[in-house]
Amino acid sequence: MTTQRHAGEVALVTGANKGIGREIARRLAAEGMTVYLGARDDQRGRIAAQELGGDGVDVRFVQVDVTDQAQIEAAAKQVDGDFGRLDVLVNNAGIGIEWGSSADEVTVEQMRRTFEVNVFGVVAVTRAFIPLLRRSAAGRVVNLSSPLGSLSLIGDPDDEVSSVGLLAYSSSKTAVNSITQLYANALRGDITVNAVSPGFVATDLNHHRGQLSTGQGAELPVRLALDADRTTGAFLQADHRGEPAVVPW
Ligand SMILES: NC(=O)c1ccc[n+]([C@@H]2O[C@H](COP(=O)([O-])OP(=O)(O)OC[C@H]3O[C@@H](n4cnc5c(N)ncnc54)[C@H](OP(=O)(O)O)[C@@H]3O)[C@@H](O)[C@H]2O)c1
């Protein structure tokens, strides 16, 4: 059942073949948006788009490995050709590859691999789609982040974040937070840009150790993607009532 409140709007969600991204794509499509379901793997992406689409719900697979500049540009060209604009970009694709290692064991290679996806991928996709987002009446960018990237929490010995020690993953999300603020400043009055933590969600990323479902995790990212009040430059997570609460940078 779609409410069609956002009918006619166009969204791209990266890394949307599974996990939180898939649920975000499903919800945005249920709001009446045309959703480009970004996935790096052709088959996984097509199957997910097929499963989510149909019955008046418009979900279209687009191959986007966020580390592949040619694919990103081809995706932007496709959306431009189809609609001439993008209303919502959700930078969701992300990896964590160092579980079980302590910070002093993480290699430069692990750092590079993580930053390629979680940081440079966000910049590459955002840059490619800014011209299309500018053509929206209310363009918005939602970046998936984590309290593990909060310098305030990493530096607080009383907060459990300070004991996690994921050198590559946490620092990549710190960079995402900084990138969010810098884009929000640069695009203010035109495109909103926010960082959001989905909470600790059971997905492949954390070997299903999270306590929340993907439905719960998608709640706030979707709310920001639908954003009517034009919040920008914020870093938010859901509080115990499910309401948006500020996460310290
Ligand atoms: N789960 C949590 O508790 C949690 C907490 C805070 C933040 N987050 C963030 O939420 C986002 C989604 O995570 P998740 O938990 O849903 O993880 P997930 O289930 O592992 O899904 C990650 C998605 O990213 C895709 N991806 C990986 N590398 C990619 C690349 N180079 N190009 C395009 N897509 C790529 C994966 O595709 P493949 O299937 O092809 O690998 C998959 O679709 C991430 O940014 C993560 O950091 C998650």
The ligand as a MOL file (V3000), in Angstrom:
LIG
                    3D

  0  0  0     0  0            999 V3000
M  V30 BEGIN CTAB
M  V30 COUNTS 48 52 0 0 0
M  V30 BEGIN ATOM
M  V30 1 N 24.1840 -2.1680 11.0690 0
M  V30 2 C 24.4660 -1.2420 11.9740 0
M  V30 3 O 24.3290 -1.4540 13.1940 0
M  V30 4 C 24.9470 0.1110 11.5260 0
M  V30 5 C 25.1950 1.0760 12.5230 0
M  V30 6 C 25.6260 2.3350 12.1450 0
M  V30 7 C 25.7940 2.6250 10.7970 0
M  V30 8 N 25.5510 1.6690 9.8420 0 CHG=1
M  V30 9 C 25.7590 2.0290 8.4430 0
M  V30 10 O 24.6040 1.7270 7.6980 0
M  V30 11 C 24.9610 1.4670 6.3360 0
M  V30 12 C 24.3260 0.1600 5.8780 0
M  V30 13 O 24.8900 -0.8800 6.6370 0
M  V30 14 P 24.1830 -2.2970 6.8920 0
M  V30 15 O 24.3030 -2.5560 8.3390 0
M  V30 16 O 22.8560 -2.3350 6.2250 0 CHG=-1
M  V30 17 O 25.2330 -3.2600 6.1640 0
M  V30 18 P 25.0750 -4.4700 5.1230 0
M  V30 19 O 23.8380 -5.2540 5.3910 0
M  V30 20 O 26.3950 -5.1440 5.1360 0
M  V30 21 O 24.8560 -3.7050 3.7450 0
M  V30 22 C 25.8740 -2.9260 3.1910 0
M  V30 23 C 25.5080 -2.5970 1.7650 0
M  V30 24 O 26.5980 -1.8350 1.2010 0
M  V30 25 C 26.9310 -2.4530 -0.0280 0
M  V30 26 N 28.3020 -2.1630 -0.4500 0
M  V30 27 C 29.4650 -2.5720 0.0910 0
M  V30 28 N 30.4910 -2.1310 -0.6500 0
M  V30 29 C 29.9670 -1.4410 -1.6950 0
M  V30 30 C 30.5040 -0.7610 -2.8010 0
M  V30 31 N 31.8170 -0.6920 -3.0330 0
M  V30 32 N 29.6450 -0.1530 -3.6680 0
M  V30 33 C 28.3210 -0.2070 -3.4760 0
M  V30 34 N 27.7500 -0.8660 -2.4570 0
M  V30 35 C 28.5630 -1.4720 -1.5720 0
M  V30 36 C 26.6890 -3.9340 0.1720 0
M  V30 37 O 26.6160 -4.6090 -1.0660 0
M  V30 38 P 27.0320 -6.1770 -1.2210 0
M  V30 39 O 25.8150 -6.9730 -0.8290 0
M  V30 40 O 27.3640 -6.2850 -2.6640 0
M  V30 41 O 28.2060 -6.4260 -0.3080 0
M  V30 42 C 25.3520 -3.8500 0.8740 0
M  V30 43 O 24.3230 -3.6360 -0.0440 0
M  V30 44 C 26.5030 1.4630 6.3000 0
M  V30 45 O 26.9700 2.7090 5.8510 0
M  V30 46 C 26.8640 1.2500 7.7640 0
M  V30 47 O 28.1390 1.7490 8.0740 0
M  V30 48 C 25.1290 0.4190 10.1940 0
M  V30 END ATOM
M  V30 BEGIN BOND
M  V30 1 1 1 2
M  V30 2 2 2 3
M  V30 3 1 2 4
M  V30 4 1 4 5
M  V30 5 2 4 48
M  V30 6 2 5 6
M  V30 7 1 6 7
M  V30 8 2 7 8
M  V30 9 1 8 9
M  V30 10 1 8 48
M  V30 11 1 9 10
M  V30 12 1 9 46
M  V30 13 1 10 11
M  V30 14 1 11 12
M  V30 15 1 11 44
M  V30 16 1 12 13
M  V30 17 1 13 14
M  V30 18 2 14 15
M  V30 19 1 14 16
M  V30 20 1 14 17
M  V30 21 1 17 18
M  V30 22 2 18 19
M  V30 23 1 18 20
M  V30 24 1 18 21
M  V30 25 1 21 22
M  V30 26 1 22 23
M  V30 27 1 23 24
M  V30 28 1 23 42
M  V30 29 1 24 25
M  V30 30 1 25 26
M  V30 31 1 25 36
M  V30 32 1 26 27
M  V30 33 1 26 35
M  V30 34 2 27 28
M  V30 35 1 28 29
M  V30 36 1 29 30
M  V30 37 2 29 35
M  V30 38 1 30 31
M  V30 39 2 30 32
M  V30 40 1 32 33
M  V30 41 2 33 34
M  V30 42 1 34 35
M  V30 43 1 36 37
M  V30 44 1 36 42
M  V30 45 1 37 38
M  V30 46 2 38 39
M  V30 47 1 38 40
M  V30 48 1 38 41
M  V30 49 1 42 43
M  V30 50 1 44 45
M  V30 51 1 44 46
M  V30 52 1 46 47
M  V30 END BOND
M  V30 END CTAB
M  END
